[in-house]
Amino acid sequence: MASEESPSLMETFTQYLTTLKRGEMREGTQELNRFIQWCGRDRGVDELTPSEVADYAESASMWGSDSAQKLKPVKSFLTYLSQRELTQTSLVSHLRVSRAKKGSRRAYFKSASESAELSSEGYASLQSRLEMLKEERVRVVADIQRAMADKDFRENAPLDAAKERQGLIESSIKELEGILANSVVAATRSAGHDQRVRLGRRVTLKDMSNGKEVCYTVVDPRETDPASGKISNASPVGKALMDRATGEEVHIAVPRGTIHYIIEKVEG
């Protein structure tokens, strides 16, 4: 959640749109909106971390040959944050796309029309987000009406920004409604003797190089929330963990090298 000192990502995104020319606003806003949702719309800008940006870039390698092109709007946005000293450090350098394996064309973000198995918490979270977007839909209409009071539409940046935001809100509502319509809530499983990593389970890992522990919950890509420790089963870490058992060693390739973990505990 954004602090009083730091604006939220969504607030900053809206301000950023007003700095763009009309043609620029139409190009790449969908990808930038995807990045905002990945990080968390209501999070403070100063909470963004280099590892989150690197993870997002890593997921982009699955988009195909145009992944670098799709990341350009995100790079421009991160540059904007740095220039205005809204982040503690420049994050642009961490937005590097690794070369995808040949033949890999699987999109990291699944289509809303595809079925998904969500946790009860994740399903409720998406429902809550949908309600928030519907409330925001009403507010943006009011913003458009206020901006239209300025009769000079040729250089009306607030109006252009509000209309662009309206388009993003409508597309997000449509996407969420599609996801919820095609999703099922995963049945609560008793761990019992099954200590393997499954969707919705919380995993405690120990870094074999320094003994530090980290905890993740492996979820469907639609539930991904790095700030809450929820990682996608399509991410490099999530893929490496799926179906692995307590006590097993896991070796995960990341941009900065290879991390060696041992699975300490599987819960849920």
Residue pairs with C-beta under 8 A, 6 or more apart in sequence:
1 8
1 42
1 43
1 44
2 8
2 9
2 11
2 42
2 43
2 44
2 45
3 44
3 46
5 44
5 46
6 44
6 45
6 46
6 47
6 86
7 15
7 44
7 45
7 86
8 41
8 42
8 43
8 44
8 45
9 36
9 39
9 40
9 41
9 42
9 43
9 44
9 45
9 48
10 36
10 41
10 42
12 45
12 81
12 86
13 32
13 33
13 36
13 77
14 161
14 165
16 77
16 80
17 25
17 29
17 160
17 161
17 164
17 165
18 157
18 158
18 160
18 161
19 80
19 157
22 160
25 160
25 161
25 164
26 164
27 73
28 70
28 72
28 73
29 73
29 164
29 167
29 168
30 168
30 171
31 70
31 71
31 73
31 74
32 73
32 74
32 77
33 168
33 171
33 172
34 109
35 56
35 74
35 77
37 172
38 56
38 224
38 226
39 48
39 52
39 56
39 226
39 227
40 225
40 226
40 227
43 227
45 81
45 86
45 87
46 86
46 87
46 88
47 227
48 81
48 87
48 91
50 89
50 91
50 94
51 94
52 226
53 78
53 91
53 94
53 95
54 94
54 95
54 96
54 254
54 255
54 256
55 226
55 235
56 74
56 95
57 71
57 94
57 95
57 96
57 97
57 98
57 255
58 98
58 235
58 236
58 254
58 255
59 108
59 232
59 234
59 235
60 67
60 68
60 70
60 71
60 97
60 108
61 67
61 97
61 98
61 99
61 100
62 100
62 104
62 106
62 107
62 108
62 234
63 70
63 107
63 108
64 100
64 104
64 105
64 107
65 100
67 97
67 100
68 97
71 95
71 97
74 95
75 92
75 95
78 87
78 90
78 91
78 92
78 95
79 92
81 87
81 91
82 90
82 91
82 92
96 255
98 255
106 234
108 221
108 232
108 234
108 235
109 221
109 222
110 116
110 221
110 222
112 174
112 175
112 176
112 177
112 178
112 179
112 182
113 178
113 182
114 182
115 182
115 183
115 184
116 179
116 182
116 183
116 184
116 220
116 222
117 183
117 184
117 185
117 186
117 199
117 220
118 126
118 183
118 184
118 185
118 186
118 219
118 220
118 222
118 223
119 185
119 186
119 199
119 200
119 219
119 223
120 185
120 186
120 188
122 200
122 219
122 220
122 222
122 223
122 230
123 180
123 183
123 185
125 223
125 225
126 176
126 179
126 180
126 183
126 222
126 223
127 180
129 176
130 173
130 176
130 177
130 180
133 169
133 172
133 173
133 176
134 173
136 169
137 166
137 169
137 170
137 173
140 162
140 165
140 166
140 169
141 166
143 158
143 162
143 165
144 159
144 162
144 163
144 166
146 158
147 156
147 158
147 159
147 162
148 159
150 156
150 158
150 159
153 159
179 222
183 222
186 199
186 200
189 198
189 200
189 268
191 201
191 266
191 267
191 268
195 245
195 246
195 266
196 243
196 244
196 245
196 266
197 203
197 218
197 241
197 242
197 243
197 244
197 245
197 263
197 266
198 218
198 242
198 243
199 218
199 219
199 220
199 233
200 217
200 218
200 219
200 268
201 217
201 218
201 266
201 267
201 268
202 215
202 216
202 217
202 266
202 267
202 268
203 215
203 216
203 217
203 218
203 241
203 263
203 265
203 266
203 267
204 213
204 214
204 215
204 263
204 264
204 265
204 266
204 267
205 213
205 214
205 215
205 216
205 250
205 261
205 262
205 263
205 264
206 212
206 213
206 261
206 262
206 264
207 213
207 214
207 259
207 260
207 261
208 249
208 260
208 261
208 262
209 259
209 260
213 264
215 229
216 229
216 230
216 231
216 237
216 238
216 241
217 228
217 229
217 230
217 231
217 268
218 231
218 232
218 233
218 238
218 241
218 242
219 230
219 231
219 232
219 233
220 232
220 233
221 232
221 233
221 234
223 230
223 232
224 230
224 231
224 232
224 235
231 237
231 238
232 238
233 239
233 242
236 252
236 253
236 254
237 252
240 250
240 251
240 252
241 250
241 263
244 250
244 263
245 263
245 266
246 263
246 264
246 265
246 266
247 262
247 263
248 262
248 263
249 260
249 261
249 262
249 263
250 260
250 261
250 262
250 263
251 258
251 259
251 260
251 261
252 258
252 259
252 260
252 261
